[in-house]
Amino acid sequence: MKLIIQIPCYNEVDTLGETVRDLPRAIEGIDEIEYLVIDDGSRDGTARLAHELGVHHVLRNVVNLGLARTFARGIDYALGAGADIIVNTDGDNQYAGEDIAALVQPIVEGRAEVVIGDRQTSSVADFSQSKKFLQRIGSTIVRGFSGVQVPDAVSGFRAISRDAAMQINIVSSFSYTIEMLIQVGKKGVAYDSVPVRTNPKTRDSRLFKSVFRFIERSGTTTLRMYAMYQPLRVFSLIGVLIALVGSVPLARFLYFYLFVSGEGKIQSLVIGSALLTAGTVTFVLGILADLLGRNRQLMEMTLERVRRIELGLREHDTRRSISIMQQESQRENDAKGIDSETTDRAD
Protein backbone atom coordinates (compact mmCIF):
# COMPACT_ATOMS: atom_id res chain seq x y z
CA MET A 1 0.00 0.00 0.00
CA LYS A 2 1.40 3.35 -1.08
CA LEU A 3 0.90 6.62 0.80
CA ILE A 4 1.59 10.02 -0.73
CA ILE A 5 1.63 13.01 1.62
CA GLN A 6 0.87 16.17 -0.31
CA ILE A 7 1.81 19.65 0.86
CA PRO A 8 0.24 22.66 -0.92
CA CYS A 9 2.65 25.58 -0.50
CA TYR A 10 2.74 29.29 -1.15
CA ASN A 11 5.92 31.10 -0.10
CA GLU A 12 6.74 28.51 2.58
CA VAL A 13 10.54 28.58 2.37
CA ASP A 14 10.78 29.43 6.08
CA THR A 15 8.66 26.50 7.29
CA LEU A 16 8.79 23.81 4.59
CA GLY A 17 12.03 22.27 5.90
CA GLU A 18 10.55 21.75 9.35
CA THR A 19 7.33 20.40 7.83
CA VAL A 20 9.15 17.79 5.72
CA ARG A 21 11.42 16.74 8.59
CA ASP A 22 8.33 16.19 10.74
CA LEU A 23 6.73 13.75 8.26
CA PRO A 24 6.83 10.01 9.00
CA ARG A 25 9.25 7.71 7.16
CA ALA A 26 7.43 4.48 8.04
CA ILE A 27 3.90 3.58 9.13
CA GLU A 28 2.56 0.16 10.05
CA GLY A 29 0.42 -1.19 7.21
CA ILE A 30 2.00 1.15 4.64
CA ASP A 31 4.62 -0.24 2.24
CA GLU A 32 5.75 3.01 0.61
CA ILE A 33 5.65 6.66 1.73
CA GLU A 34 6.37 9.49 -0.67
CA TYR A 35 6.09 13.27 -0.36
CA LEU A 36 4.51 15.65 -2.86
CA VAL A 37 4.97 19.44 -2.75
CA ILE A 38 2.66 21.57 -4.89
CA ASP A 39 4.16 25.05 -5.14
CA ASP A 40 1.32 27.48 -5.87
CA GLY A 41 3.33 30.12 -7.72
CA SER A 42 5.70 30.95 -4.85
CA ARG A 43 8.28 33.68 -5.36
CA ASP A 44 10.66 32.72 -2.54
CA GLY A 45 12.20 29.53 -3.93
CA THR A 46 9.82 27.06 -2.26
CA ALA A 47 10.04 24.59 -5.16
CA ARG A 48 13.84 24.75 -5.20
CA LEU A 49 13.96 24.08 -1.46
CA ALA A 50 11.62 21.09 -1.90
CA HIS A 51 14.08 19.57 -4.39
CA GLU A 52 16.97 20.22 -2.00
CA LEU A 53 15.06 18.50 0.82
CA GLY A 54 14.74 15.37 -1.30
CA VAL A 55 10.97 15.55 -1.77
CA HIS A 56 9.94 12.74 -4.13
CA HIS A 57 7.54 14.81 -6.27
CA VAL A 58 7.48 18.58 -6.83
CA LEU A 59 4.82 20.36 -8.89
CA ARG A 60 4.77 24.09 -9.54
CA ASN A 61 1.95 26.38 -10.64
CA VAL A 62 3.29 29.18 -12.82
CA VAL A 63 0.83 31.58 -11.18
CA ASN A 64 -1.01 31.48 -7.86
CA LEU A 65 -4.18 29.42 -8.43
CA GLY A 66 -5.46 29.30 -4.87
CA LEU A 67 -5.60 26.55 -2.28
CA ALA A 68 -8.57 24.62 -3.72
CA ARG A 69 -7.18 24.31 -7.24
CA THR A 70 -3.73 23.46 -5.91
CA PHE A 71 -5.22 20.75 -3.69
CA ALA A 72 -7.14 19.29 -6.65
CA ARG A 73 -4.03 19.27 -8.82
CA GLY A 74 -2.14 17.43 -6.11
CA ILE A 75 -4.88 14.81 -5.83
CA ASP A 76 -4.81 14.15 -9.59
CA TYR A 77 -1.02 13.86 -9.58
CA ALA A 78 -0.98 11.56 -6.55
CA LEU A 79 -3.50 9.23 -8.20
CA GLY A 80 -1.33 9.12 -11.32
CA ALA A 81 1.68 8.32 -9.14
CA GLY A 82 -0.08 5.23 -7.80
CA ALA A 83 -1.18 6.46 -4.37
CA ASP A 84 -3.52 4.16 -2.45
CA ILE A 85 -3.91 6.78 0.29
CA ILE A 86 -3.39 10.54 0.03
CA VAL A 87 -2.81 12.71 3.10
CA ASN A 88 -3.06 16.48 2.84
CA THR A 89 -1.14 18.66 5.29
CA ASP A 90 -0.06 22.30 5.43
CA GLY A 91 3.30 23.77 4.47
CA ASP A 92 3.41 25.95 7.60
CA ASN A 93 3.80 22.84 9.79
CA GLN A 94 0.50 23.52 11.55
CA TYR A 95 -0.22 19.81 11.97
CA ALA A 96 1.90 17.26 13.81
CA GLY A 97 3.34 14.92 11.21
CA GLU A 98 3.55 12.13 13.77
CA ASP A 99 -0.27 11.96 13.80
CA ILE A 100 -0.42 10.93 10.13
CA ALA A 101 -0.16 7.31 11.30
CA ALA A 102 -3.39 7.72 13.29
CA LEU A 103 -5.01 9.63 10.43
CA VAL A 104 -4.55 6.85 7.87
CA GLN A 105 -5.36 3.97 10.24
CA PRO A 106 -9.15 3.89 9.58
CA ILE A 107 -8.42 3.64 5.84
CA VAL A 108 -5.76 0.96 6.30
CA GLU A 109 -8.24 -1.05 8.39
CA GLY A 110 -11.00 -0.57 5.80
CA ARG A 111 -13.30 1.37 8.16
CA ALA A 112 -13.36 4.64 6.22
CA GLU A 113 -12.46 6.24 2.89
CA VAL A 114 -12.05 9.81 4.15
CA VAL A 115 -10.62 10.73 7.56
CA ILE A 116 -10.69 14.27 8.97
CA GLY A 117 -8.18 15.35 11.59
CA ASP A 118 -9.85 16.95 14.60
CA ARG A 119 -7.61 19.76 15.85
CA GLN A 120 -9.70 20.03 19.04
CA THR A 121 -9.81 23.77 18.48
CA SER A 122 -11.26 24.51 21.91
CA SER A 123 -7.89 23.58 23.45
CA VAL A 124 -5.55 25.18 20.88
CA ALA A 125 -3.66 27.94 22.67
CA ASP A 126 -2.90 29.91 19.47
CA PHE A 127 -6.63 30.33 18.71
CA SER A 128 -8.34 33.39 20.16
CA GLN A 129 -11.73 33.02 21.83
CA SER A 130 -13.43 34.65 18.85
CA LYS A 131 -11.73 32.26 16.44
CA LYS A 132 -12.70 29.26 18.57
CA PHE A 133 -16.29 30.49 18.59
CA LEU A 134 -16.30 30.97 14.82
CA GLN A 135 -14.76 27.50 14.33
CA ARG A 136 -17.56 25.94 16.37
CA ILE A 137 -20.28 27.86 14.52
CA GLY A 138 -18.69 27.18 11.12
CA SER A 139 -18.30 23.46 11.77
CA THR A 140 -21.91 23.25 12.97
CA ILE A 141 -23.18 24.94 9.80
CA VAL A 142 -21.05 22.76 7.52
CA ARG A 143 -22.21 19.63 9.34
CA GLY A 144 -25.80 20.72 8.82
CA PHE A 145 -25.36 21.32 5.09
CA SER A 146 -23.18 18.27 4.39
CA GLY A 147 -24.63 15.71 6.79
CA VAL A 148 -21.06 14.72 7.73
CA GLN A 149 -20.83 14.61 11.51
CA VAL A 150 -17.20 15.45 12.27
CA PRO A 151 -16.05 17.82 15.07
CA ASP A 152 -13.65 19.91 12.95
CA ALA A 153 -15.32 20.27 9.56
CA VAL A 154 -12.88 22.84 8.17
CA SER A 155 -9.67 21.03 9.11
CA GLY A 156 -7.30 20.68 6.17
CA PHE A 157 -5.50 17.72 7.75
CA ARG A 158 -7.23 14.77 6.12
CA ALA A 159 -6.59 11.37 4.56
CA ILE A 160 -8.34 10.14 1.41
CA SER A 161 -8.44 6.66 -0.06
CA ARG A 162 -7.82 6.10 -3.77
CA ASP A 163 -11.47 5.26 -4.48
CA ALA A 164 -12.73 8.34 -2.62
CA ALA A 165 -10.23 10.61 -4.40
CA MET A 166 -11.55 9.43 -7.76
CA GLN A 167 -15.07 10.49 -6.77
CA ILE A 168 -14.21 13.96 -5.50
CA ASN A 169 -14.29 16.89 -7.94
CA ILE A 170 -13.23 20.26 -6.54
CA VAL A 171 -14.61 23.23 -8.49
CA SER A 172 -14.27 25.98 -5.87
CA SER A 173 -11.32 28.36 -6.08
CA PHE A 174 -11.34 29.32 -2.38
CA SER A 175 -11.10 26.27 -0.12
CA TYR A 176 -11.57 22.57 -0.72
CA THR A 177 -12.51 21.64 2.86
CA ILE A 178 -16.20 22.61 2.75
CA GLU A 179 -16.86 21.44 -0.81
CA MET A 180 -15.17 18.11 -0.18
CA LEU A 181 -17.28 17.40 2.92
CA ILE A 182 -20.51 18.22 1.09
CA GLN A 183 -19.53 15.77 -1.65
CA VAL A 184 -18.59 13.13 0.94
CA GLY A 185 -22.04 13.46 2.51
CA LYS A 186 -24.06 13.58 -0.71
CA LYS A 187 -22.16 10.70 -2.35
CA GLY A 188 -22.33 8.43 0.67
CA VAL A 189 -18.57 8.11 1.16
CA ALA A 190 -17.59 6.38 4.43
CA TYR A 191 -15.83 8.83 6.74
CA ASP A 192 -14.25 9.06 10.18
CA SER A 193 -12.53 11.61 12.41
CA VAL A 194 -9.51 11.23 14.66
CA PRO A 195 -8.01 13.70 17.15
CA VAL A 196 -4.74 15.28 16.01
CA ARG A 197 -2.26 17.69 17.52
CA THR A 198 -1.15 21.06 16.20
CA ASN A 199 2.27 22.67 16.38
CA PRO A 200 2.89 26.21 17.64
CA LYS A 201 1.80 28.92 15.21
CA THR A 202 4.48 30.01 12.74
CA ARG A 203 2.60 32.68 10.78
CA ASP A 204 -0.84 34.15 10.15
CA SER A 205 -3.16 32.42 7.70
CA ARG A 206 -2.81 33.50 4.07
CA LEU A 207 -6.17 32.04 3.07
CA PHE A 208 -8.04 35.17 4.14
CA LYS A 209 -7.12 38.74 5.07
CA SER A 210 -9.75 39.20 7.77
CA VAL A 211 -12.27 37.18 9.76
CA PHE A 212 -15.18 38.86 8.00
CA ARG A 213 -13.68 38.04 4.62
CA PHE A 214 -13.27 34.42 5.67
CA ILE A 215 -16.89 34.23 6.86
CA GLU A 216 -18.12 35.76 3.61
CA ARG A 217 -16.08 33.44 1.38
CA SER A 218 -16.85 30.33 3.43
CA GLY A 219 -20.55 31.17 3.57
CA THR A 220 -20.91 31.72 -0.16
CA THR A 221 -18.91 28.56 -0.89
CA THR A 222 -21.15 26.52 1.43
CA LEU A 223 -24.37 27.88 -0.07
CA ARG A 224 -23.11 27.44 -3.63
CA MET A 225 -22.01 23.86 -3.08
CA TYR A 226 -25.20 22.95 -1.22
CA ALA A 227 -27.31 24.47 -4.00
CA MET A 228 -25.30 22.48 -6.53
CA TYR A 229 -26.14 19.19 -4.83
CA GLN A 230 -29.61 20.05 -3.48
CA PRO A 231 -31.05 22.55 -5.99
CA LEU A 232 -34.71 21.53 -5.66
CA ARG A 233 -34.65 21.92 -1.90
CA VAL A 234 -32.96 25.33 -2.10
CA PHE A 235 -35.18 26.77 -4.83
CA SER A 236 -38.32 25.30 -3.24
CA LEU A 237 -37.51 26.99 0.06
CA ILE A 238 -36.89 30.32 -1.68
CA GLY A 239 -40.10 29.94 -3.70
CA VAL A 240 -42.15 29.17 -0.57
CA LEU A 241 -40.72 32.19 1.26
CA ILE A 242 -41.55 34.48 -1.66
CA ALA A 243 -45.07 33.02 -1.89
CA LEU A 244 -45.64 33.49 1.84
CA VAL A 245 -44.63 37.14 1.61
CA GLY A 246 -46.95 37.53 -1.38
CA SER A 247 -49.86 35.98 0.51
CA VAL A 248 -49.84 38.87 3.02
CA PRO A 249 -50.89 41.64 0.56
CA LEU A 250 -53.33 39.21 -1.10
CA ALA A 251 -54.97 38.50 2.26
CA ARG A 252 -55.20 42.25 2.83
CA PHE A 253 -56.90 42.71 -0.53
CA LEU A 254 -59.40 39.93 0.15
CA TYR A 255 -60.18 41.28 3.62
CA PHE A 256 -61.05 44.75 2.35
CA TYR A 257 -62.87 43.36 -0.69
CA LEU A 258 -65.05 40.90 1.23
CA PHE A 259 -65.61 42.52 4.61
CA VAL A 260 -65.03 46.27 4.37
CA SER A 261 -65.75 48.23 1.23
CA GLY A 262 -66.33 45.62 -1.43
CA GLU A 263 -63.62 47.17 -3.54
CA GLY A 264 -60.36 46.05 -1.89
CA LYS A 265 -56.89 47.48 -2.28
CA ILE A 266 -55.76 47.07 -5.87
CA GLN A 267 -52.12 47.75 -4.95
CA SER A 268 -52.11 44.77 -2.60
CA LEU A 269 -53.60 42.58 -5.34
CA VAL A 270 -50.86 43.59 -7.80
CA ILE A 271 -48.01 43.13 -5.34
CA GLY A 272 -49.35 39.83 -3.99
CA SER A 273 -49.96 38.40 -7.46
CA ALA A 274 -46.47 39.40 -8.58
CA LEU A 275 -44.86 37.73 -5.55
CA LEU A 276 -46.91 34.56 -5.95
CA THR A 277 -45.90 34.42 -9.61
CA ALA A 278 -42.24 34.90 -8.64
CA GLY A 279 -42.54 32.12 -6.08
CA THR A 280 -44.01 29.75 -8.64
CA VAL A 281 -41.31 30.61 -11.19
CA THR A 282 -38.63 30.01 -8.55
CA PHE A 283 -40.08 26.57 -7.81
CA VAL A 284 -40.08 25.71 -11.52
CA LEU A 285 -36.45 26.87 -11.74
CA GLY A 286 -35.72 24.49 -8.87
CA ILE A 287 -37.16 21.59 -10.86
CA LEU A 288 -35.03 22.53 -13.87
CA ALA A 289 -31.95 22.89 -11.66
CA ASP A 290 -32.65 19.48 -10.15
CA LEU A 291 -32.79 17.95 -13.64
CA LEU A 292 -29.48 19.63 -14.47
CA GLY A 293 -28.10 18.28 -11.21
CA ARG A 294 -29.00 14.76 -12.30
CA ASN A 295 -27.10 15.35 -15.52
CA ARG A 296 -24.16 16.63 -13.49
CA GLN A 297 -24.19 13.42 -11.46
CA LEU A 298 -24.08 11.40 -14.68
CA MET A 299 -21.15 13.53 -15.84
CA GLU A 300 -19.33 12.96 -12.54
CA MET A 301 -19.88 9.21 -12.88
CA THR A 302 -18.50 9.37 -16.41
CA LEU A 303 -15.53 11.45 -15.24
CA GLU A 304 -14.79 8.92 -12.51
CA ARG A 305 -14.84 6.06 -15.03
CA VAL A 306 -12.61 7.98 -17.44
CA ARG A 307 -10.21 8.73 -14.59
CA ARG A 308 -10.09 5.04 -13.64
CA ILE A 309 -9.48 4.06 -17.27
CA GLU A 310 -6.68 6.64 -17.65
CA LEU A 311 -5.00 5.53 -14.44
CA GLY A 312 -5.38 1.89 -15.46
CA LEU A 313 -3.74 2.60 -18.81
CA ARG A 314 -0.89 4.45 -17.08
CA GLU A 315 -0.31 1.55 -14.73
CA HIS A 316 -0.42 -0.87 -17.69
CA ASP A 317 2.10 1.24 -19.62
CA THR A 318 4.35 1.45 -16.57
CA ARG A 319 4.25 -2.29 -16.02
CA ARG A 320 4.88 -2.86 -19.73
CA SER A 321 7.87 -0.48 -19.68
CA ILE A 322 9.30 -2.25 -16.63
CA SER A 323 8.77 -5.62 -18.31
CA ILE A 324 10.53 -4.47 -21.49
CA MET A 325 13.44 -3.08 -19.47
CA GLN A 326 13.71 -6.35 -17.55
CA GLN A 327 13.66 -8.36 -20.80
CA GLU A 328 16.35 -6.15 -22.34
CA SER A 329 18.44 -6.48 -19.21
CA GLN A 330 18.00 -10.24 -19.28
CA ARG A 331 19.04 -10.40 -22.93
CA GLU A 332 22.13 -8.32 -22.17
CA ASN A 333 23.01 -10.63 -19.30
CA ASP A 334 22.45 -13.68 -21.50
CA ALA A 335 24.61 -12.16 -24.23
CA LYS A 336 27.38 -11.49 -21.72
CA GLY A 337 27.08 -15.06 -20.50
CA ILE A 338 27.38 -16.42 -24.06
CA ASP A 339 30.40 -14.23 -24.75
CA SER A 340 32.00 -15.41 -21.53
CA GLU A 341 31.42 -19.07 -22.43
CA THR A 342 32.86 -18.52 -25.92
CA THR A 343 35.96 -16.91 -24.47
CA ASP A 344 36.43 -19.74 -21.99
CA ARG A 345 36.20 -22.36 -24.75
CA ALA A 346 38.67 -20.46 -26.91
CA ASP A 347 41.11 -20.48 -24.03
Secondary structure, 3 states (H helix, E strand, C coil): CEEEEEEEECCCCCCHHHHHHCCCCCCCCCCEEEEEEEEECCCCCHHHHHHHCCCCEEEEECCCCCHHHHHHHHHHHHHHCCCCEEEECCCCCCECHHHHHHHHHHHHCCCCCEEEEECCHHHCCCCCHHHHHHHHHHHHHHHHHHCCCCCCCCCCCEEEEHHHHHHCCCCCCCCHHHHHHHHHHHCCCCEEEEECCECCCCCCCCCCCCHHHHHHHHHHHHHHHHHHHCHHHHHHHHHHHHHHHHHHHHHHHHHHHHHHCCCCCHHHHHHHHHHHHHHHHHHHHHHHHHHHHHHHHHHHHHHHHHHHHHHHHHHHHHHHHHHHHHHHHHHHHHHHHHHHHHHHHHC
